[in-house]
Amino acid sequence: MPTSIKLQKMVEEIEKVFILDAHVREAFLRVNREAFVPNGFRHLAYRLDALPIAASQWISSPLTVAKMTQHLELKNVDSVLEVGCGSGYQAAILSQICRRVFTIERIDTLLKEARARFGELEIKNIFTRFDDGQRGWKEYAPYDRILFSATAKEVPQALFDQLADGGILVAPVQQGPMEIITRFYKRNGKITTEAIEACRFVPMRDGTEK
């Protein structure tokens, strides 16, 4: 089956649960998810399942990536910072909508693999950094949007400082036994929050791993 048909079927499955904005739908149709999945799981690439990748990490379900992308309200957004590059799939989706995507990964092997994928797919508007993403990437701040691709106990102040006024930060946040997708708005220097829905992500960890 051609990749374009597989992608179309995947998007149809997503939309049985979560209706996509047109620009988000188009982004999903342009990114070959198979390229971000380990060889042994490629036959599962287009299902709405999270799949294991290297370093005991996971590539999120396409449904989860769709929700996180849409919750960022990305139309006409210039720059987005992602904390937790992982396989690179979320960054690749963002790159189809935003002019510049900055993504940080704390596990060196994952970042090297993601960079290789971006090169193979000729995605040229993603900028990568090996670091603890909780520090952000000050040199290119402020960012219109910030996305956490791992669960945080709390969002570091450094990330709110790097969010542009009028910007949105979306993060899975630990609340007791629950993980909740939470949207933060920054207006006139003040942060307001909106809880969206329960989720499951890998936990944010401190430091870096070579």
N, CA, C and O of each residue as an XYZ file, in Angstrom:
840
protein
N       0.843     -1.198      0.000
C       0.000      0.000      0.000
C       0.880      1.251      0.000
O       1.793      1.337      0.822
N       0.645      2.230     -0.891
C       1.464      3.441     -0.922
C       1.410      4.194      0.406
O       0.404      4.171      1.115
N       2.524      4.865      0.723
C       2.599      5.608      1.981
C       1.489      6.647      2.084
O       0.925      6.841      3.161
N       1.167      7.316      0.985
C       0.137      8.357      1.033
C      -1.206      7.796      1.483
O      -1.949      8.463      2.203
N      -1.521      6.576      1.062
C      -2.785      5.957      1.467
C      -2.725      5.548      2.939
O      -3.704      5.699      3.670
N      -1.563      5.026      3.373
C      -1.404      4.676      4.790
C      -1.590      5.917      5.678
O      -2.247      5.860      6.717
N      -0.997      7.035      5.243
C      -1.126      8.274      6.012
C      -2.577      8.742      6.040
O      -3.069      9.175      7.083
N      -3.262      8.659      4.910
C      -4.656      9.065      4.841
C      -5.509      8.226      5.791
O      -6.370      8.756      6.493
N      -5.266      6.919      5.809
C      -6.023      6.031      6.693
C      -5.728      6.351      8.164
O      -6.628      6.321      9.003
N      -4.451      6.661      8.471
C      -4.091      7.024      9.840
C      -4.826      8.289     10.272
O      -5.358      8.357     11.379
N      -4.852      9.286      9.397
C      -5.548     10.539      9.713
C      -7.048     10.282      9.904
O      -7.670     10.866     10.792
N      -7.617      9.426      9.088
C      -9.040      9.081      9.256
C      -9.293      8.438     10.609
O     -10.307      8.713     11.251
N      -8.369      7.576     11.050
C      -8.504      6.948     12.372
C      -8.402      7.993     13.486
O      -9.160      7.948     14.454
N      -7.469      8.926     13.345
C      -7.343     10.015     14.330
C      -8.654     10.784     14.410
O      -9.132     11.097     15.500
N      -9.231     11.085     13.256
C     -10.407     11.961     13.232
C     -11.692     11.260     13.677
O     -12.720     11.913     13.856
N     -11.643      9.953     13.854
C     -12.776      9.275     14.495
C     -12.871      9.654     15.970
O     -13.924      9.528     16.595
N     -11.736     10.124     16.513
C     -11.645     10.454     17.938
C     -11.479     11.950     18.164
O     -12.000     12.496     19.137
N     -10.749     12.618     17.259
C     -10.313     14.005     17.486
C     -10.250     14.714     16.127
O      -9.394     14.397     15.301
N     -11.138     15.651     15.900
C     -11.199     16.349     14.612
C     -10.032     17.329     14.493
O      -9.800     18.149     15.381
N      -9.310     17.231     13.392
C      -8.117     18.050     13.189
C      -8.443     19.342     12.442
O      -9.293     19.369     11.552
N      -7.742     20.412     12.829
C      -7.764     21.628     12.006
C      -7.081     21.316     10.687
O      -6.232     20.427     10.617
N      -7.448     22.044      9.642
C      -6.939     21.735      8.297
C      -5.418     21.750      8.241
O      -4.823     20.875      7.614
N      -4.767     22.737      8.888
C      -3.305     22.825      8.803
C      -2.626     21.691      9.560
O      -1.525     21.279      9.193
N      -3.262     21.180     10.609
C      -2.707     20.033     11.339
C      -2.876     18.761     10.506
O      -1.967     17.936     10.419
N      -4.039     18.619      9.904
C      -4.280     17.447      9.046
C      -3.250     17.398      7.919
O      -2.684     16.341      7.640
N      -3.006     18.537      7.272
C      -2.044     18.573      6.164
C      -0.642     18.205      6.637
O       0.093     17.521      5.925
N      -0.270     18.650      7.825
C       1.057     18.308      8.367
C       1.201     16.803      8.535
O       2.241     16.239      8.197
N       0.172     16.150      9.053
C       0.229     14.698      9.248
C       0.310     13.948      7.928
O       0.938     12.892      7.851
N      -0.314     14.481      6.902
C      -0.285     13.822      5.595
C       1.062     13.987      4.890
O       1.354     13.275      3.929
N       1.881     14.926      5.369
C       3.171     15.192      4.715
C       4.345     14.499      5.393
O       5.437     14.472      4.826
N       4.160     13.933      6.595
C       5.282     13.342      7.344
C       5.121     11.823      7.399
O       4.123     11.312      7.907
N       6.099     11.121      6.878
C       6.092      9.661      6.856
C       6.444      9.133      8.245
O       7.615      9.108      8.621
N       5.437      8.713      9.003
C       5.670      8.247     10.378
C       6.593      7.036     10.415
O       7.331      6.843     11.380
N       6.551      6.225      9.368
C       7.374      5.012      9.306
C       8.861      5.324      9.478
O       9.611      4.517     10.028
N       9.279      6.497      9.005
C      10.691      6.881      9.086
C      11.162      7.076     10.527
O      12.365      7.066     10.789
N      10.228      7.252     11.464
C      10.576      7.550     12.857
C      10.409      6.348     13.786
O      10.640      6.451     14.991
N      10.010      5.217     13.223
C       9.719      4.011     13.996
C      10.821      2.983     13.770
O      11.258      2.820     12.631
N      11.295      2.276     14.808
C      12.319      1.239     14.608
C      11.871      0.202     13.569
O      10.682     -0.082     13.427
N      12.833     -0.346     12.860
C      12.533     -1.283     11.770
C      11.568     -2.394     12.179
O      10.660     -2.737     11.422
N      11.759     -2.947     13.354
C      10.932     -4.062     13.792
C       9.477     -3.719     14.044
O       8.633     -4.606     14.175
N       9.183     -2.411     14.112
C       7.806     -1.982     14.387
C       7.180     -1.228     13.211
O       6.098     -0.658     13.350
N       7.842     -1.220     12.078
C       7.345     -0.406     10.967
C       5.976     -0.851     10.471
O       5.204     -0.046      9.950
N       5.680     -2.134     10.636
C       4.349     -2.605     10.221
C       3.248     -2.051     11.120
O       2.066     -2.156     10.790
N       3.629     -1.461     12.256
C       2.667     -0.866     13.191
C       2.680      0.663     13.143
O       1.975      1.313     13.915
N       3.468      1.233     12.251
C       3.733      2.671     12.276
C       2.478      3.522     12.173
O       2.418      4.609     12.747
N       1.473      3.038     11.445
C       0.304      3.881     11.167
C      -0.880      3.574     12.080
O      -1.966      4.123     11.894
N      -0.676      2.711     13.053
C      -1.718      2.483     14.049
C      -1.663      3.591     15.101
O      -0.659      4.290     15.229
N      -2.746      3.739     15.842
C      -2.790      4.789     16.863
C      -2.221      4.268     18.181
O      -2.875      4.313     19.223
N      -0.985      3.774     18.104
C      -0.314      3.206     19.273
C       1.016      3.913     19.509
O       1.702      4.307     18.565
N       1.372      4.070     20.796
C       2.746      4.446     21.125
C       3.626      3.224     20.895
O       3.197      2.092     21.120
N       4.863      3.456     20.442
C       5.764      2.349     20.140
C       7.118      2.584     20.802
O       7.553      3.729     20.919
N       7.800      1.503     21.241
C       9.110      1.673     21.881
C      10.174      2.073     20.874
O      10.175      1.618     19.730
N      11.083      2.937     21.326
C      12.260      3.310     20.536
C      13.485      3.071     21.409
O      13.373      2.446     22.464
N      14.636      3.551     20.997
C      15.879      3.322     21.749
C      15.838      3.987     23.124
O      15.000      4.849     23.390
N      16.763      3.566     23.990
C      16.997      4.185     25.303
C      15.762      4.135     26.208
O      15.543      5.038     27.015
N      14.956      3.073     26.069
C      13.758      2.879     26.901
C      12.766      4.026     26.781
O      12.050      4.335     27.734
N      12.722      4.646     25.630
C      11.793      5.738     25.369
C      10.710      5.264     24.396
O      10.728      4.126     23.926
N       9.771      6.163     24.108
C       8.631      5.810     23.255
C       8.378      6.901     22.234
O       8.637      8.076     22.495
N       7.869      6.511     21.062
C       7.297      7.466     20.126
C       5.806      7.503     20.430
O       5.142      6.466     20.430
N       5.283      8.687     20.689
C       3.883      8.817     21.096
C       2.941      8.342     19.997
O       3.292      8.319     18.817
N       1.745      7.968     20.412
C       0.683      7.635     19.473
C       0.429      8.824     18.537
O       0.519      9.972     18.973
N       0.114      8.574     17.263
C      -0.245      9.682     16.363
C      -1.394     10.517     16.921
O      -1.443     11.727     16.699
N      -2.314      9.887     17.639
C      -3.426     10.630     18.232
C      -2.922     11.625     19.271
O      -3.367     12.772     19.309
N      -1.993     11.182     20.110
C      -1.427     12.076     21.124
C      -0.669     13.219     20.472
O      -0.810     14.369     20.887
N       0.132     12.921     19.458
C       0.877     13.963     18.749
C      -0.093     14.960     18.113
O       0.153     16.166     18.128
N      -1.187     14.458     17.557
C      -2.186     15.339     16.953
C      -2.800     16.271     17.987
O      -2.957     17.467     17.742
N      -3.144     15.718     19.141
C      -3.736     16.552     20.191
C      -2.764     17.620     20.671
O      -3.127     18.791     20.786
N      -1.522     17.214     20.952
C      -0.537     18.179     21.448
C      -0.294     19.278     20.425
O      -0.166     20.451     20.776
N      -0.229     18.883     19.147
C       0.003     19.863     18.080
C      -1.152     20.861     18.005
O      -0.935     22.071     17.950
N      -2.361     20.350     18.004
C      -3.519     21.240     17.869
C      -3.705     22.126     19.089
O      -4.105     23.283     18.958
N      -3.420     21.595     20.278
C      -3.572     22.396     21.501
C      -2.603     23.586     21.533
O      -2.817     24.538     22.283
N      -1.547     23.532     20.725
C      -0.595     24.656     20.671
C      -1.140     25.857     19.898
O      -0.591     26.954     19.998
N      -2.214     25.662     19.128
C      -2.803     26.759     18.339
C      -1.728     27.408     17.457
O      -1.343     28.559     17.664
N      -1.260     26.644     16.477
C      -0.044     26.994     15.733
C      -0.246     27.845     14.483
O       0.739     28.259     13.871
N      -1.467     28.115     14.089
C      -1.655     28.831     12.830
C      -0.942     30.179     12.872
O      -1.131     30.967     13.799
N      -0.116     30.434     11.849
C       0.649     31.687     11.707
C       1.697     31.887     12.804
O       2.084     33.017     13.099
N       2.153     30.786     13.405
C       3.189     30.860     14.445
C       4.571     30.756     13.797
O       4.783     29.943     12.897
N       5.499     31.580     14.260
C       6.849     31.596     13.690
C       7.750     30.547     14.338
O       8.335     29.721     13.638
N       7.868     30.570     15.668
C       8.870     29.722     16.325
C       8.257     28.906     17.457
O       7.430     29.395     18.226
N       8.687     27.645     17.534
C       8.238     26.766     18.609
C       9.447     26.025     19.170
O      10.330     25.601     18.424
N       9.475     25.875     20.485
C      10.513     25.116     21.183
C       9.896     23.831     21.713
O       8.870     23.860     22.392
N      10.527     22.702     21.398
C      10.083     21.420     21.926
C      11.092     20.903     22.945
O      12.294     20.874     22.679
N      10.605     20.502     24.093
C      11.437     19.911     25.133
C      11.208     18.401     25.097
O      10.155     17.918     25.512
N      12.205     17.656     24.595
C      12.092     16.211     24.472
C      11.893     15.779     23.037
O      10.775     15.463     22.631
N      12.969     15.762     22.263
C      12.881     15.455     20.832
C      12.495     14.006     20.569
O      11.711     13.728     19.662
N      13.044     13.070     21.364
C      12.738     11.658     21.157
C      13.079     11.191     19.754
O      14.197     11.397     19.281
N      12.121     10.565     19.089
C      12.337     10.069     17.726
C      12.434     11.188     16.704
O      12.984     11.002     15.619
N      11.893     12.363     17.058
C      11.856     13.487     16.120
C      10.532     13.644     15.402
O      10.354     14.595     14.641
N       9.587     12.721     15.629
C       8.321     12.754     14.886
C       7.504     13.998     15.205
O       6.995     14.656     14.298
N       7.375     14.326     16.491
C       6.620     15.528     16.844
C       7.245     16.773     16.223
O       6.532     17.627     15.696
N       8.569     16.883     16.281
C       9.248     18.046     15.684
C       8.999     18.105     14.179
O       8.821     19.188     13.620
N       8.987     16.945     13.522
C       8.744     16.911     12.082
C       7.346     17.413     11.751
O       7.162     18.137     10.772
N       6.360     17.035     12.559
C       4.999     17.551     12.360
C       4.974     19.068     12.556
O       4.396     19.794     11.747
N       5.599     19.538     13.625
C       5.646     20.979     13.883
C       6.309     21.733     12.738
O       5.911     22.849     12.404
N       7.328     21.112     12.137
C       8.101     21.780     11.073
C       7.261     22.039      9.823
O       7.612     22.887      9.003
N       6.157     21.311      9.677
C       5.285     21.500      8.523
C       4.351     22.698      8.708
O       3.721     23.155      7.755
N       4.267     23.208      9.956
C       3.327     24.282     10.269
C       4.044     25.577     10.625
O       3.598     26.662     10.252
N       5.161     25.463     11.349
C       5.882     26.641     11.848
C       7.137     26.898     11.017
O       7.692     25.982     10.410
N       7.573     28.149     11.000
C       8.765     28.502     10.222
C      10.031     27.924     10.833
O      10.929     27.491     10.110
N      10.110     27.913     12.181
C      11.317     27.411     12.853
C      10.913     26.541     14.044
O      10.065     26.920     14.852
N      11.539     25.368     14.132
C      11.318     24.460     15.261
C      12.656     24.230     15.950
O      13.630     23.820     15.317
N      12.694     24.495     17.243
C      13.881     24.244     18.059
C      13.544     23.082     18.987
O      12.568     23.146     19.735
N      14.345     22.025     18.943
C      14.024     20.846     19.745
C      15.252     20.398     20.531
O      16.363     20.361     20.003
N      15.034     20.059     21.799
C      16.113     19.697     22.717
C      15.914     18.250     23.165
O      14.795     17.831     23.464
N      17.008     17.495     23.206
C      16.954     16.108     23.678
C      18.112     15.860     24.635
O      19.240     16.285     24.381
N      17.826     15.167     25.740
C      18.834     14.917     26.775
C      19.579     13.597     26.572
O      20.588     13.356     27.236
N      19.096     12.733     25.660
C      19.751     11.445     25.405
C      20.462     11.532     24.053
O      19.819     11.654     23.011
N      21.774     11.469     24.081
C      22.590     11.743     22.894
C      22.268     10.809     21.726
O      22.179     11.256     20.583
N      22.094      9.510     22.008
C      21.830      8.567     20.909
C      20.516      8.888     20.211
O      20.427      8.796     18.987
N      19.502      9.262     20.971
C      18.212      9.614     20.361
C      18.350     10.839     19.472
O      17.803     10.881     18.369
N      19.084     11.839     19.955
C      19.214     13.066     19.183
C      19.967     12.816     17.879
O      19.599     13.361     16.838
N      21.016     11.997     17.927
C      21.768     11.691     16.709
C      20.879     10.986     15.685
O      20.945     11.278     14.491
N      20.044     10.051     16.161
C      19.135      9.351     15.252
C      18.101     10.317     14.669
O      17.796     10.260     13.477
N      17.567     11.196     15.506
C      16.568     12.162     15.017
C      17.189     13.096     13.981
O      16.572     13.380     12.955
N      18.406     13.576     14.243
C      19.080     14.448     13.271
C      19.245     13.747     11.929
O      19.046     14.344     10.871
N      19.615     12.465     11.990
C      19.794     11.704     10.755
C      18.471     11.619      9.979
O      18.455     11.742      8.754
N      17.377     11.412     10.695
C      16.065     11.345     10.032
C      15.711     12.680      9.381
O      15.237     12.718      8.246
N      15.943     13.770     10.103
C      15.635     15.084      9.535
C      16.433     15.301      8.245
O      15.923     15.853      7.270
N      17.704     14.852      8.261
C      18.544     14.987      7.070
C      18.026     14.156      5.909
O      17.962     14.629      4.775
N      17.654     12.906      6.202
C      17.151     12.019      5.148
C      15.856     12.543      4.543
O      15.617     12.398      3.344
N      15.026     13.151      5.377
C      13.743     13.674      4.913
C      13.853     15.105      4.380
O      12.866     15.694      3.939
N      15.070     15.650      4.428
C      15.355     17.005      3.933
C      14.479     18.060      4.617
O      13.966     18.979      3.978
N      14.326     17.899      5.929
C      13.627     18.904      6.726
C      14.679     19.884      7.229
O      15.545     19.519      8.024
N      14.604     21.109      6.773
C      15.704     22.054      7.022
C      15.375     23.147      8.046
O      16.217     23.996      8.335
N      14.168     23.128      8.588
C      13.804     24.198      9.530
C      13.701     23.708     10.970
O      13.065     24.346     11.809
N      14.342     22.553     11.253
C      14.426     22.052     12.628
C      15.851     22.234     13.131
O      16.808     21.826     12.472
N      15.983     22.845     14.295
C      17.288     23.094     14.909
C      17.359     22.284     16.206
O      16.445     22.349     17.028
N      18.432     21.526     16.390
C      18.512     20.573     17.497
C      19.594     20.960     18.497
O      20.578     21.617     18.157
N      19.384     20.533     19.736
C      20.354     20.813     20.802
C      20.394     19.625     21.767
O      19.351     19.098     22.155
N      21.592     19.214     22.146
C      21.784     18.187     23.164
C      21.928     18.883     24.512
O      22.928     19.556     24.763
N      20.930     18.721     25.380
C      20.947     19.425     26.666
C      19.783     18.905     27.514
O      18.941     18.147     27.033
N      19.750     19.316     28.753
C      18.583     19.120     29.608
C      17.568     20.177     29.192
O      17.783     21.369     29.410
N      16.479     19.749     28.602
C      15.501     20.685     28.047
C      14.835     21.581     29.059
O      14.232     22.591     28.697
N      14.936     21.218     30.340
C      14.320     22.061     31.367
C      14.995     23.428     31.468
O      14.465     24.353     32.083
N      16.165     23.536     30.858
C      16.852     24.839     30.829
C      16.388     25.690     29.648
O      16.641     26.894     29.603
N      15.704     25.051     28.688
C      15.293     25.774     27.492
C      16.470     26.051     26.574
O      17.504     25.388     26.659
N      16.310     27.027     25.703
C      17.347     27.377     24.712
C      17.312     28.894     24.589
O      16.668     29.459     23.705
N      18.025     29.524     25.505
C      17.894     30.964     25.717
C      18.280     31.787     24.496
O      17.713     32.852     24.252
N      19.252     31.285     23.726
C      19.799     32.088     22.618
C      18.745     32.481     21.597
O      18.854     33.545     20.986
N      17.738     31.659     21.397
C      16.736     31.927     20.356
C      15.393     32.368     20.927
O      14.430     32.536     20.179
N      15.318     32.556     22.237
C      14.096     33.024     22.872
C      13.861     34.503     22.521
O      14.808     35.213     22.184
N      12.610     34.969     22.599
C      11.425     34.244     23.073
C      10.786     33.391     21.965
O      10.934     33.672     20.776
N      10.078     32.351     22.393
C       9.378     31.448     21.481
C       7.880     31.722     21.536
O       7.323     31.988     22.601
N       7.241     31.654     20.384
C       5.788     31.853     20.343
C       5.057     30.711     21.044
O       4.016     30.910     21.670
N       5.624     29.516     20.924
C       5.024     28.343     21.535
C       6.127     27.462     22.123
O       7.241     27.418     21.601
N       5.809     26.762     23.214
C       6.713     25.777     23.812
C       5.907     24.519     24.083
O       4.789     24.585     24.594
N       6.483     23.371     23.737
C       5.820     22.085     23.914
C       6.712     21.146     24.710
O       7.888     20.979     24.388
N       6.160     20.536     25.742
C       6.850     19.478     26.482
C       6.391     18.141     25.935
O       5.190     17.883     25.857
N       7.330     17.287     25.554
C       7.002     15.933     25.108
C       7.356     14.907     26.177
O       7.640     13.751     25.862
N       7.338     15.325     27.439
C       7.534     14.450     28.601
C       6.792     15.083     29.769
O       6.560     16.292     29.784
N       6.421     14.263     30.748
C       5.635     14.764     31.878
C       6.522     15.489     32.881
O       7.540     14.963     33.330
N       6.116     16.702     33.218
C       6.844     17.508     34.196
C       6.086     17.537     35.520
O       4.855     17.569     35.537
N       6.826     17.525     36.629
C       6.175     17.737     37.922
C       5.720     19.183     38.028
O       4.675     19.490     38.603
N       6.533     20.060     37.459
C       6.143     21.467     37.306
C       6.965     22.046     36.166
O       8.046     21.548     35.854
N       6.449     23.095     35.550
C       7.167     23.725     34.445
C       8.205     24.684     35.023
O       7.858     25.568     35.806
N       9.474     24.519     34.646
C      10.515     25.416     35.186
C      10.262     26.872     34.800
O       9.788     27.167     33.703
N      10.586     27.765     35.715
C      10.413     29.200     35.438
C      11.207     29.630     34.218
O      10.791     30.534     33.494
N      12.357     28.986     33.980
C      13.189     29.342     32.819
C      12.415     29.212     31.520
O      12.635     29.988     30.590
N      11.502     28.234     31.440
C      10.714     28.046     30.222
C       9.654     29.130     30.080
O       9.410     29.613     28.975
N       9.025     29.516     31.180
C       8.061     30.624     31.110
C       8.774     31.923     30.727
O       8.223     32.752     30.004
N      10.000     32.092     31.217
C      10.775     33.292     30.875
C      11.085     33.333     29.383
O      11.191     34.414     28.805
N      11.232     32.164     28.753
C      11.581     32.098     27.328
C      10.349     32.073     26.419
O      10.483     32.031     25.196
N       9.164     32.098     27.005
C       7.924     32.138     26.235
C       7.561     33.589     25.937
O       7.559     34.435     26.831
N       7.257     33.865     24.676
C       6.893     35.224     24.278
C       5.596     35.646     24.961
O       4.749     34.809     25.274
N       5.448     36.935     25.187
C       4.181     37.433     25.710
C       3.097     37.191     24.656
O       3.292     37.484     23.477
N       1.966     36.660     25.090
C       0.936     36.236     24.144
C       1.113     34.803     23.696
O       0.319     34.289     22.908
N       2.171     34.145     24.205
C       2.497     32.787     23.788
C       1.756     31.727     24.582
O       1.087     32.014     25.575
N       1.897     30.472     24.105
C       1.248     29.317     24.723
C       2.296     28.240     24.969
O       3.137     27.969     24.111
N       2.238     27.631     26.142
C       3.067     26.474     26.475
C       2.123     25.312     26.788
O       1.180     25.467     27.564
N       2.375     24.161     26.191
C       1.570     22.968     26.450
C       2.480     21.895     27.038
O       3.540     21.596     26.488
N       2.058     21.322     28.152
C       2.875     20.308     28.825
C       1.993     19.293     29.529
O       0.952     19.654     30.079
N       2.398     18.015     29.520
C       1.786     17.055     30.429
C       2.334     17.328     31.830
O       3.549     17.344     32.030
N       1.444     17.543     32.795
C       1.879     17.901     34.149
C       1.364     16.858     35.134
O       0.198     16.464     35.094
N       2.255     16.420     36.017
C       1.888     15.455     37.052
C       1.020     16.132     38.099
O       1.411     17.143     38.682
N      -0.161     15.571     38.334
C      -1.047     16.079     39.387
C      -1.512     14.881     40.207
O      -2.468     14.198     39.840
N      -0.822     14.635     41.324
C      -1.106     13.440     42.115
C      -0.798     12.207     41.280
O       0.287     12.114     40.705
N      -1.731     11.251     41.200
C      -1.482     10.053     40.395
C      -1.751     10.267     38.907
O      -1.485      9.382     38.094
N      -2.272     11.427     38.551
C      -2.687     11.710     37.174
C      -1.638     12.517     36.424
O      -0.873     13.279     37.016
N      -1.620     12.329     35.091
C      -0.874     13.222     34.197
C      -1.908     13.963     33.360
O      -2.766     13.346     32.729
N      -1.821     15.288     33.359
C      -2.830     16.104     32.699
C      -2.177     16.998     31.650
O      -1.249     17.749     31.950
N      -2.677     16.908     30.407
C      -2.236     17.881     29.397
C      -2.744     19.244     29.840
O      -3.946     19.446     30.016
N      -1.814     20.177     30.019
C      -2.133     21.497     30.555
C      -1.636     22.565     29.589
O      -0.518     22.494     29.078
N      -2.492     23.557     29.351
C      -2.112     24.664     28.469
C      -1.918     25.914     29.319
O      -2.782     26.291     30.111
N      -0.768     26.541     29.137
C      -0.421     27.762     29.869
C      -0.414     28.934     28.896
O       0.158     28.844     27.810
N      -1.042     30.020     29.286
C      -1.046     31.241     28.477
C      -0.238     32.318     29.201
O      -0.349     32.490     30.415
N       0.576     33.034     28.430
C       1.336     34.145     29.008
C       0.792     35.450     28.440
O       0.909     35.716     27.243
N       0.204     36.248     29.300
C      -0.382     37.523     28.868
C       0.050     38.621     29.837
O      -0.183     38.539     31.043
N       0.679     39.640     29.283
C       1.182     40.755     30.100
C       2.059     40.253     31.241
O       2.014     40.760     32.362
N       2.865     39.230     30.912
C       3.811     38.694     31.879
C       3.213     37.744     32.893
O       3.940     37.188     33.717
N       1.896     37.542     32.854
C       1.236     36.666     33.823
C       0.847     35.342     33.166
O       0.482     35.304     31.991
N       0.930     34.247     33.947
C       0.630     32.907     33.450
C      -0.729     32.458     33.964
O      -1.000     32.507     35.164
N      -1.584     32.018     33.040
C      -2.836     31.370     33.417
C      -2.815     29.949     32.864
O      -2.105     29.664     31.900
N      -3.592     29.061     33.473
C      -3.541     27.651     33.078
C      -4.923     27.119     32.736
O      -5.945     27.615     33.210
N      -4.915     26.086     31.892
C      -6.142     25.394     31.499
C      -5.834     23.901     31.440
O      -4.992     23.478     30.648
N      -6.500     23.101     32.262
C      -6.351     21.641     32.214
C      -7.202     21.115     31.070
O      -8.371     21.479     30.941
N      -6.609     20.247     30.227
C      -7.320     19.786     29.037
C      -7.799     18.349     29.193
O      -9.002     18.097     29.120
N      -6.883     17.395     29.407
C      -7.315     16.003     29.550
C      -6.184     15.159     30.120
O      -5.021     15.563     30.110
N      -6.547     13.981     30.614
C      -5.557     13.036     31.132
C      -4.737     12.462     29.986
O      -5.209     12.399     28.851
N      -3.498     12.040     30.283
C      -2.588     11.535     29.250
C      -1.567     10.606     29.888
O      -1.564     10.410     31.103
N      -0.691     10.032     29.050
C       0.434      9.236     29.534
C       1.673      9.588     28.717
O       1.670      9.456     27.493
N       2.724     10.033     29.387
C       4.000     10.346     28.753
C       5.125      9.772     29.602
O       4.925      9.434     30.769
N       6.311      9.665     29.006
C       7.476      9.323     29.820
C       7.779     10.512     30.733
O       7.485     11.649     30.365
N       8.360     10.279     31.914
C       8.633     11.381     32.834
C       9.851     12.202     32.410
O      10.806     11.677     31.838
N       9.793     13.479     32.702
C      10.943     14.353     32.514
C      12.051     13.932     33.483
O      11.789     13.640     34.650
N      13.289     13.905     32.987
C      14.418     13.567     33.850
C      15.466     14.670     33.793
O      15.564     15.406     32.811
N      16.247     14.767     34.869
C      17.270     15.800     34.960
C      18.544     15.364     34.249
O      18.826     14.173     34.116
N      19.318     16.368     33.789
C      20.639     16.106     33.251
C      20.593     15.522     31.844
O      19.552     15.515     31.187
N      21.764     15.027     31.393
C      21.881     14.473     30.044
C      22.501     13.066     30.118
O      23.114     12.697     31.120
N      22.328     12.299     29.047
C      22.898     10.942     28.959
C      23.650     10.812     27.648
O      23.074     10.976     26.572
N      24.927     10.519     27.739
C      25.729     10.271     26.539
C      25.583      8.835     26.109
O      26.182      8.425     25.115
